[in-house]
Amino acid sequence: MFPLTELPEVLCFKGCSARQKLHTPPAGNQLLNYDKPIEKLAGATYDKQKFSLLIEKSKHRLTLYYDLKPLKSYAVVFGSNPKGDKYREGDKKTPEGILHIRNLYSHPQWSKFLWLDYPNPDSWRKHFQAKLTGKLAWHIPIGGEIGIHGVPQGADEIVDQRTNWTLGCPSLKNKDVDELYQWVQVGTVVEIVP
């Protein structure tokens, strides 16, 4: 359940201001600077708080930004039902909107896990709106445990072939999530768009 301090934001059902998009996507469909290490792109002096991520589901692309300027992109795959936003547990969709990294840790199956703050107040609001309009039954839970992670050891072809395989998490090659892990932190903004 969400904290009671977020109740006013969650219960804003009508007249709520929509979150503006934060990032301008890189032009085209290619991966930006994929063959270059981030330390060469970021420079010697950087502020870790200025890094953010944009995930474009339709382009299977995750881009690391510094001060809202794109630095490097990675190929990414999603939940096995990738179209549309996540409203409930078990729909195998990847959530859309503005999220933040809640925690980072090593994962025994997928190298690293960048745990996202889904569900957040926006997610709860969309979940309740779906229930109010009859799109979801009232007993269906919202879900959770969404994070950016790697693939099973030796399974990079999952990402190369754009096979959406997770229960809703964005998934990168292990070497890519390992590199990204070093540059983000708790609180890093993650924008996920269709």
Residue pairs with C-beta under 8 A, 6 or more apart in sequence:
2 10
2 119
2 121
2 124
6 121
6 124
9 121
9 122
9 125
10 121
10 124
10 125
10 128
11 125
11 128
12 125
13 125
13 128
13 129
13 132
16 125
19 97
19 98
19 122
21 191
21 193
22 52
22 54
22 68
22 98
22 189
22 191
23 52
23 54
23 63
23 65
23 68
23 70
23 191
24 68
24 70
25 54
25 56
25 59
25 61
25 63
25 70
25 193
26 32
26 61
26 63
26 70
26 73
29 59
29 61
30 73
31 61
31 73
31 74
31 75
32 63
32 70
32 71
32 72
32 73
33 41
33 71
33 72
33 73
34 72
34 73
34 74
36 72
37 179
38 64
38 71
38 72
38 179
38 180
38 182
38 183
41 66
41 71
41 72
42 66
42 71
42 183
46 66
48 183
48 184
48 185
49 185
49 187
50 66
50 67
51 64
51 65
51 66
51 183
51 184
51 185
51 188
52 64
52 65
52 68
52 188
52 189
52 190
52 191
53 62
53 63
53 64
53 65
53 148
53 180
53 184
53 188
53 189
53 190
53 191
54 62
54 63
54 65
54 70
54 191
54 193
55 61
55 62
55 63
55 76
55 94
55 170
55 190
55 191
55 192
55 193
56 62
56 63
56 193
57 78
57 82
57 83
57 94
57 96
57 192
57 193
57 194
58 194
60 75
60 76
60 77
60 162
61 73
61 74
61 75
61 76
62 73
62 74
62 75
62 76
62 148
62 170
62 172
62 180
63 70
63 71
63 72
63 73
63 74
64 70
64 71
64 72
64 73
64 74
64 180
64 183
64 184
65 71
74 172
74 173
74 176
74 180
75 159
75 160
75 162
75 172
75 173
75 176
76 148
76 159
76 170
76 171
76 172
77 158
77 159
77 162
77 163
77 164
77 165
77 166
77 170
77 171
78 93
78 94
78 164
78 166
78 168
78 169
78 170
78 171
79 86
79 91
79 92
79 93
79 94
79 164
79 166
79 167
79 168
79 169
80 92
80 164
80 165
80 166
80 167
81 91
81 92
81 93
81 164
82 93
82 94
82 164
83 93
83 194
84 93
84 194
85 93
85 95
85 96
85 97
85 126
86 93
86 94
86 95
86 96
86 118
86 123
86 143
86 146
86 168
87 93
87 126
87 127
87 130
87 135
87 136
87 142
88 127
88 130
88 136
88 140
88 141
88 142
88 143
89 140
89 141
89 142
89 143
89 144
90 143
90 167
91 143
91 168
92 166
92 167
92 168
93 168
94 146
94 166
94 168
94 169
94 170
94 192
95 116
95 118
95 119
95 123
95 146
95 168
95 192
96 192
96 193
96 194
97 120
97 122
97 123
97 191
97 192
98 122
98 189
98 190
98 191
99 116
99 117
99 118
99 120
99 146
99 189
99 190
99 191
99 192
100 116
100 117
100 120
100 187
100 188
100 189
100 190
101 114
101 115
101 116
101 117
101 184
101 185
101 186
101 187
101 188
101 190
102 115
102 116
102 117
102 186
103 115
103 186
104 112
104 113
104 114
104 115
104 181
104 184
104 185
104 186
105 112
105 113
105 115
106 112
106 113
107 113
107 149
107 150
109 152
110 149
110 150
110 151
110 152
110 171
110 174
110 177
111 149
111 150
111 174
111 177
111 178
112 149
112 150
112 174
112 177
112 178
112 180
112 181
113 147
113 148
113 149
114 147
114 148
114 149
114 177
114 180
114 181
114 184
114 190
115 145
115 146
115 147
116 146
116 147
116 148
116 190
118 143
118 144
118 146
119 127
119 142
119 143
119 144
123 142
124 142
127 136
127 142
130 136
131 137
131 138
131 140
143 168
146 168
146 169
147 169
148 169
148 170
148 171
148 172
148 177
148 180
148 190
149 166
149 169
149 170
149 171
149 172
149 177
150 171
150 172
150 173
150 174
150 176
150 177
150 178
151 158
151 159
151 171
151 172
151 173
151 174
152 158
153 174
156 173
156 174
157 163
158 165
158 171
159 171
159 172
159 173
165 171
170 192
172 180
